[in-house]
Amino acid sequence: MRVATIMIFVLGFIGVAAAGDKAGVRMPDTIDVAGKPLVLNGMGLREATFFKVDVYVAGLYLESVSSDAGAIIASQQTKRLVLRFVRDVGRGDIVKAWNSGFAGNAIVKLATIQGQIDRLNAWMGDFEKGDTLSFTFVPGQGVAVDINGARKGVIAGEDFSRSVLAIWLGPKPPTGALRKGLLGKHGGAR
């Protein structure tokens, strides 16, 4: 009995230690998406303004771990990007951030995906500390958008899907440290 209790304690500790942890936000090492196991590739912290105010922690889940941003964006694998807000953020700031992110990183001309960007922006509201926004990329289907676990909808289109992911992994991410963290570099998920 004593050995069983010790084993339960040790296994429980290993599970906690293996999870990603950044700025007080913990994300599991693996998740299941559409019957596929995904692994936590990395986590990054979005800081804003000159004062480096923490905004959200992002975690990137992939079928196979990679530090190659271009390969991740182009890959035909299931992926999920999870944003956990660590402060309140208004709808206007979110929409402005998406528009700026698409302008700097879209893999196609903005005009070709503007309708999809407008749809994404229409789904955005105010976010409170602790809220979660996730983007699930399913090849052939598009990007599923969930807020606090509730599905807002799916936006079809490979160019749009890749452009959404490029907001964080493209040439002009919100911050270089956030991009590096998602790629499992510079502090990574642990």
Summary of the structure (lengths in Angstrom):
residues: 190
radius of gyration: 17.1
end to end distance: 33.0
largest distance: 65.8
contacts: 573
relative contact order: 0.18
helix: 37%
strand: 32%
